[in-house]
Amino acid sequence: MELIDTSMPIRVGKVWPPIRSWRMSAVAALLITAVLALGCGADTTSQPERTLDARVALREAVTELLALETAAFTLEHISGSTALIPGFLEMFKVSGVVEIPDRFELTVEAESIQPRSFVEVRVVTIDDLAYMTDIISGKWLEVEPESLPFTFANFARTLAEIIEAVDSPAVVGTERIGDVETNQIRGQIMSEDLGGLVPRAADGLEVSLDLWLEQSTNMLQQVLISGRVIATDEPDTVRKLTLDDINLPVEISAPKLGR
């Protein structure tokens, strides 16, 4: 009689897969189960980064400016100049500090046309009083506020009104300015809307405006004004306004006349 080997399973009607195939299938099943478990356990509450709305950011910038108390500032030319006294004096840079609403102290860097020479003028205003250094002697004089070729009274409101006048704003990028992370917003503005910042601004000229707002607060940090603002400007004139030392203490006092 023939003996039957019982060490292997009896194949009846089908072929049994090799032992290695069973092991590979089991490993694959375990891997799939692990991946699914990880997927189910992942944090599903994370949301994509919110897209910045340029108009909302500008409205918040206006609110921040209207609450401004003090700031240091610089308004300078990247290219071109501002004619303070047409045919006689051209300004390249003005810098100083403001205490809202009507105190400011600044220094103007300019150049006379004939003869060509560097000129520095200092100005202080305290409420309704204004002081300016004489262009020739450098001594302090008291002058009528209306006689100043420029003014930074109501500085914060002037900037707020400029922002409110920006048309077609759009976010164009981000940039680190000093130690502040900012969003850059670009739009258009008419030259007459810059009259509070740029003396003798013309009417009807379209100007490109870039604004840098602090990401966490939307406080204005920097403005780039590109294009003609005054009728005598060159087409490629570019002005840059920078704010610094926001809401830090400042001391603005009346100078001693004749000195």
VOPAGU-2260 file (C-alpha; in pm, 1 decimal, decimal comma):
REM VOPAGU-2260
SITE   aa  ch    i         X         Y         Z
SITE  MET   A    0       0,0       0,0       0,0
SITE  GLU   A    1     128,2     350,2     -90,9
SITE  LEU   A    2     165,8     586,3     203,6
SITE  ILE   A    3      41,9     947,7     181,1
SITE  ASP   A    4     281,5    1226,4     288,7
SITE  THR   A    5      83,4    1446,7     532,1
SITE  SER   A    6     361,5    1706,2     582,4
SITE  MET   A    7     223,1    1917,0     294,9
SITE  PRO   A    8    -140,2    2029,9     255,5
SITE  ILE   A    9    -345,9    1830,8      12,4
SITE  ARG   A   10    -419,4    2034,1    -301,1
SITE  VAL   A   11    -779,2    1980,5    -403,0
SITE  GLY   A   12    -899,8    2183,4    -698,7
SITE  LYS   A   13    -655,4    2480,4    -658,9
SITE  VAL   A   14    -289,6    2567,9    -616,6
SITE  TRP   A   15    -174,0    2702,7    -279,9
SITE  PRO   A   16      51,2    3009,8    -290,9
SITE  PRO   A   17     406,8    2977,2    -171,7
SITE  ILE   A   18     477,1    3065,5     193,4
SITE  ARG   A   19     692,3    3372,1      88,4
SITE  SER   A   20     397,9    3526,4    -102,4
SITE  TRP   A   21     178,0    3498,4     204,9
SITE  ARG   A   22     440,1    3674,4     415,2
SITE  MET   A   23     481,6    3960,0     161,9
SITE  SER   A   24     106,2    4006,8     144,2
SITE  ALA   A   25      86,4    4025,6     521,4
SITE  VAL   A   26     363,0    4288,8     536,8
SITE  ALA   A   27     193,0    4497,5     267,5
SITE  ALA   A   28    -135,7    4481,5     456,1
SITE  LEU   A   29      34,0    4599,7     775,1
SITE  LEU   A   30     197,2    4892,6     591,6
SITE  ILE   A   31    -132,6    5000,0     436,9
SITE  THR   A   32    -302,3    4980,7     776,0
SITE  ALA   A   33     -26,9    5193,3     934,6
SITE  VAL   A   34     -50,2    5460,4     663,9
SITE  LEU   A   35    -427,0    5479,2     699,9
SITE  ALA   A   36    -394,5    5505,8    1076,5
SITE  LEU   A   37    -146,2    5792,6    1044,1
SITE  GLY   A   38    -372,5    5969,5     798,3
SITE  CYS   A   39    -670,2    5941,2    1029,2
SITE  GLY   A   40    -467,2    6067,5    1321,5
SITE  ALA   A   41    -328,8    6376,1    1139,5
SITE  ASP   A   42    -437,3    6724,8    1246,0
SITE  THR   A   43    -720,7    6821,9    1015,1
SITE  THR   A   44    -771,7    7167,0    1171,9
SITE  SER   A   45    -479,9    7341,8     993,3
SITE  GLN   A   46    -589,4    7594,2     733,5
SITE  PRO   A   47    -402,3    7745,1     439,9
SITE  GLU   A   48    -250,0    8089,8     501,8
SITE  ARG   A   49    -507,5    8364,5     468,8
SITE  THR   A   50    -471,4    8581,0     157,8
SITE  LEU   A   51    -407,9    8943,6     254,5
SITE  ASP   A   52    -679,3    9184,4     140,7
SITE  ALA   A   53    -499,5    9503,8      34,2
SITE  ARG   A   54    -798,0    9731,6      98,6
SITE  VAL   A   55    -853,1    9590,8     447,0
SITE  ALA   A   56    -482,4    9631,2     526,0
SITE  LEU   A   57    -490,0    9994,8     411,8
SITE  ARG   A   58    -796,8   10067,9     624,6
SITE  GLU   A   59    -614,9    9925,7     925,6
SITE  ALA   A   60    -308,8   10136,4     836,6
SITE  VAL   A   61    -527,3   10447,9     847,1
SITE  THR   A   62    -652,0   10349,9    1193,7
SITE  GLU   A   63    -294,7   10298,6    1313,8
SITE  LEU   A   64    -182,3   10635,7    1176,5
SITE  LEU   A   65    -469,2   10824,5    1337,0
SITE  ALA   A   66    -354,8   10683,7    1672,0
SITE  LEU   A   67       8,2   10786,8    1609,5
SITE  GLU   A   68     164,5   11010,0    1876,8
SITE  THR   A   69     526,8   11055,2    1769,1
SITE  ALA   A   70     761,3   10936,9    1496,3
SITE  ALA   A   71    1090,7   11006,3    1326,5
SITE  PHE   A   72    1079,5   11038,7     948,1
SITE  THR   A   73    1290,3   11087,2     638,8
SITE  LEU   A   74    1161,6   11208,5     302,6
SITE  GLU   A   75    1432,6   11183,0      39,6
SITE  HIS   A   76    1482,2   11167,7    -333,9
SITE  ILE   A   77    1599,9   10843,7    -490,5
SITE  SER   A   78    1609,9   11040,0    -816,2
SITE  GLY   A   79    1523,6   11400,7    -897,8
SITE  SER   A   80    1463,1   11686,1    -652,4
SITE  THR   A   81    1184,4   11909,5    -520,6
SITE  ALA   A   82    1193,2   12278,4    -609,9
SITE  LEU   A   83    1131,5   12452,2    -276,6
SITE  ILE   A   84    1187,8   12796,2    -425,9
SITE  PRO   A   85    1162,0   12761,0    -806,1
SITE  GLY   A   86    1478,0   12875,1    -979,2
SITE  PHE   A   87    1666,3   12916,9    -651,8
SITE  LEU   A   88    1647,4   12621,8    -408,3
SITE  GLU   A   89    1604,2   12247,9    -470,9
SITE  MET   A   90    1542,9   12002,7    -187,2
SITE  PHE   A   91    1691,6   11652,8    -182,9
SITE  LYS   A   92    1614,4   11536,6     169,7
SITE  VAL   A   93    1417,8   11635,4     479,1
SITE  SER   A   94    1434,8   11447,3     807,3
SITE  GLY   A   95    1315,3   11504,4    1160,4
SITE  VAL   A   96    1067,9   11414,5    1431,9
SITE  VAL   A   97     700,6   11494,1    1481,2
SITE  GLU   A   98     481,5   11509,4    1787,3
SITE  ILE   A   99     118,7   11486,3    1684,6
SITE  PRO   A  100     -62,7   11704,4    1605,5
SITE  ASP   A  101     135,2   12026,7    1556,0
SITE  ARG   A  102     492,8   12001,4    1678,8
SITE  PHE   A  103     780,4   11908,5    1453,5
SITE  GLU   A  104    1153,1   11962,2    1419,7
SITE  LEU   A  105    1329,1   11894,1    1092,9
SITE  THR   A  106    1638,0   11950,8     883,2
SITE  VAL   A  107    1621,9   12023,9     511,0
SITE  GLU   A  108    1912,5   11935,4     283,2
SITE  ALA   A  109    1900,3   12135,7     -37,2
SITE  GLU   A  110    2109,4   12298,2    -307,2
SITE  SER   A  111    2095,0   12652,6    -435,9
SITE  ILE   A  112    2084,7   12698,9    -813,4
SITE  GLN   A  113    2296,4   13014,9    -849,2
SITE  PRO   A  114    2557,6   12978,0    -719,6
SITE  ARG   A  115    2558,4   12600,3    -681,1
SITE  SER   A  116    2610,9   12529,7    -312,8
SITE  PHE   A  117    2484,0   12298,8     -39,5
SITE  VAL   A  118    2224,0   12451,5     190,4
SITE  GLU   A  119    2095,0   12317,6     522,3
SITE  VAL   A  120    1784,9   12469,0     678,3
SITE  ARG   A  121    1637,2   12376,3    1015,5
SITE  VAL   A  122    1274,0   12429,1    1107,7
SITE  VAL   A  123    1082,9   12400,8    1435,6
SITE  THR   A  124     711,1   12452,3    1486,3
SITE  ILE   A  125     534,6   12447,0    1822,0
SITE  ASP   A  126     161,1   12500,2    1805,5
SITE  ASP   A  127     116,6   12834,0    1621,6
SITE  LEU   A  128     482,3   12939,3    1642,4
SITE  ALA   A  129     738,6   12866,3    1371,7
SITE  TYR   A  130    1115,9   12907,1    1361,8
SITE  MET   A  131    1361,7   12866,6    1076,2
SITE  THR   A  132    1734,8   12917,3    1035,2
SITE  ASP   A  133    1846,0   13188,6     795,0
SITE  ILE   A  134    1980,2   13040,6     470,6
SITE  ILE   A  135    2284,1   13271,2     473,8
SITE  SER   A  136    2378,6   13312,4     841,1
SITE  GLY   A  137    2228,7   12995,0     986,2
SITE  LYS   A  138    2081,3   13193,6    1278,7
SITE  TRP   A  139    1735,9   13117,2    1414,6
SITE  LEU   A  140    1450,0   13345,9    1312,3
SITE  GLU   A  141    1085,6   13346,3    1411,8
SITE  VAL   A  142     865,5   13331,1    1102,3
SITE  GLU   A  143     499,1   13308,4    1017,3
SITE  PRO   A  144     392,0   12943,0     980,3
SITE  GLU   A  145     229,8   13032,4     647,3
SITE  SER   A  146     566,4   13148,1     511,6
SITE  LEU   A  147     725,2   12803,6     543,1
SITE  PRO   A  148     775,1   12636,3     204,1
SITE  PHE   A  149     650,5   12309,2     360,7
SITE  THR   A  150     481,3   12189,1     676,8
SITE  PHE   A  151     449,8   11862,7     863,5
SITE  ALA   A  152     170,9   11974,4    1093,9
SITE  ASN   A  153    -103,1   11710,9    1116,3
SITE  PHE   A  154     153,9   11466,3     979,0
SITE  ALA   A  155     -38,3   11152,1    1074,0
SITE  ARG   A  156    -366,3   11274,7     925,7
SITE  THR   A  157    -185,2   11377,1     606,4
SITE  LEU   A  158     -50,6   11023,2     564,5
SITE  ALA   A  159    -389,6   10871,9     650,1
SITE  GLU   A  160    -560,3   11083,0     382,6
SITE  ILE   A  161    -297,5   10980,6     127,2
SITE  ILE   A  162    -363,0   10613,0     200,6
SITE  GLU   A  163    -739,1   10666,3     173,5
SITE  ALA   A  164    -686,2   10814,0    -174,1
SITE  VAL   A  165    -496,0   10509,8    -309,7
SITE  ASP   A  166    -672,9   10349,3    -605,8
SITE  SER   A  167    -654,0    9983,1    -717,5
SITE  PRO   A  168    -429,4    9860,4    -433,5
SITE  ALA   A  169    -274,8    9514,2    -464,0
SITE  VAL   A  170     -32,8    9312,8    -251,9
SITE  VAL   A  171     287,6    9262,9    -452,1
SITE  GLY   A  172     522,6    9101,6    -201,2
SITE  THR   A  173     685,0    9097,6     141,1
SITE  GLU   A  174    1007,4    9256,0     261,0
SITE  ARG   A  175    1206,2    9292,6     580,3
SITE  ILE   A  176    1280,0    9658,5     657,1
SITE  GLY   A  177    1526,5    9684,4     942,6
SITE  ASP   A  178    1389,1    9439,6    1197,2
SITE  VAL   A  179    1027,8    9468,9    1077,6
SITE  GLU   A  180     855,1    9218,5     848,1
SITE  THR   A  181     631,2    9405,9     604,6
SITE  ASN   A  182     377,8    9352,9     327,7
SITE  GLN   A  183     424,1    9565,6      15,3
SITE  ILE   A  184     109,8    9712,9    -141,0
SITE  ARG   A  185     108,7    9897,1    -473,8
SITE  GLY   A  186    -154,1   10132,1    -610,6
SITE  GLN   A  187    -214,8   10458,3    -794,4
SITE  ILE   A  188    -283,8   10806,8    -663,1
SITE  MET   A  189    -339,3   11149,7    -815,3
SITE  SER   A  190     -67,5   11408,7    -758,7
SITE  GLU   A  191    -300,7   11657,0    -588,1
SITE  ASP   A  192    -365,8   11401,3    -313,5
SITE  LEU   A  193       3,3   11425,2    -218,1
SITE  GLY   A  194     -10,5   11800,8    -160,2
SITE  GLY   A  195       8,3   11764,0     217,7
SITE  LEU   A  196     343,1   11587,3     186,2
SITE  VAL   A  197     501,2   11734,9    -128,0
SITE  PRO   A  198     492,2   12117,1    -155,7
SITE  ARG   A  199     321,9   12267,2    -465,4
SITE  ALA   A  200     189,5   11931,3    -589,8
SITE  ALA   A  201      30,0   11968,7    -933,9
SITE  ASP   A  202    -319,8   11859,2   -1034,8
SITE  GLY   A  203    -407,8   11570,8   -1261,0
SITE  LEU   A  204     -83,1   11370,0   -1263,1
SITE  GLU   A  205    -108,7   10994,4   -1202,8
SITE  VAL   A  206     151,9   10867,8    -958,0
SITE  SER   A  207     253,6   10514,0    -860,9
SITE  LEU   A  208     257,5   10452,2    -486,3
SITE  ASP   A  209     417,8   10160,8    -299,0
SITE  LEU   A  210     345,9   10122,2      70,9
SITE  TRP   A  211     514,6    9887,4     317,8
SITE  LEU   A  212     297,1    9792,7     616,8
SITE  GLU   A  213     414,4    9604,5     923,7
SITE  GLN   A  214     268,7    9254,4     901,1
SITE  SER   A  215     152,3    9230,1    1262,3
SITE  THR   A  216     -14,8    9573,1    1291,7
SITE  ASN   A  217     -39,1    9722,0     938,4
SITE  MET   A  218     138,8   10034,2    1065,4
SITE  LEU   A  219     296,2   10225,4     777,0
SITE  GLN   A  220     674,0   10184,7     759,0
SITE  GLN   A  221     775,0   10317,0     417,4
SITE  VAL   A  222     630,7   10482,3     106,1
SITE  LEU   A  223     778,2   10501,0    -244,0
SITE  ILE   A  224     634,9   10776,2    -466,5
SITE  SER   A  225     723,1   10717,5    -832,6
SITE  GLY   A  226     651,4   10971,5   -1104,5
SITE  ARG   A  227     581,7   11341,8   -1142,8
SITE  VAL   A  228     412,2   11511,0    -847,6
SITE  ILE   A  229     518,2   11869,6    -921,5
SITE  ALA   A  230     485,7   12015,2   -1270,9
SITE  THR   A  231     864,2   12064,7   -1289,8
SITE  ASP   A  232     946,2   11704,5   -1187,4
SITE  GLU   A  233    1126,2   11477,2   -1429,8
SITE  PRO   A  234     919,0   11171,2   -1535,9
SITE  ASP   A  235    1151,0   10933,6   -1347,5
SITE  THR   A  236    1141,9   11126,2   -1017,8
SITE  VAL   A  237    1121,8   10894,0    -715,9
SITE  ARG   A  238    1067,7   10999,8    -353,6
SITE  LYS   A  239    1090,2   10774,7     -48,8
SITE  LEU   A  240     932,4   10836,0     291,5
SITE  THR   A  241    1049,0   10625,4     586,0
SITE  LEU   A  242     901,7   10617,5     937,2
SITE  ASP   A  243    1103,0   10512,0    1240,9
SITE  ASP   A  244    1100,5   10531,3    1623,0
SITE  ILE   A  245     721,3   10513,0    1618,5
SITE  ASN   A  246     558,4   10638,0    1941,7
SITE  LEU   A  247     892,9   10680,4    2117,9
SITE  PRO   A  248     939,2   10988,4    2341,3
SITE  VAL   A  249    1062,3   11305,9    2167,7
SITE  GLU   A  250    1150,8   11651,0    2296,8
SITE  ILE   A  251    1080,6   11950,2    2073,7
SITE  SER   A  252    1158,3   12292,2    2219,3
SITE  ALA   A  253    1180,0   12646,1    2086,4
SITE  PRO   A  254    1530,4   12751,0    1972,6
SITE  LYS   A  255    1711,4   13059,2    2098,4
SITE  LEU   A  256    1660,5   13337,3    1845,6
SITE  GLY   A  257    1964,6   13496,2    1683,0
SITE  ARG   A  258    2187,3   13198,1    1752,2
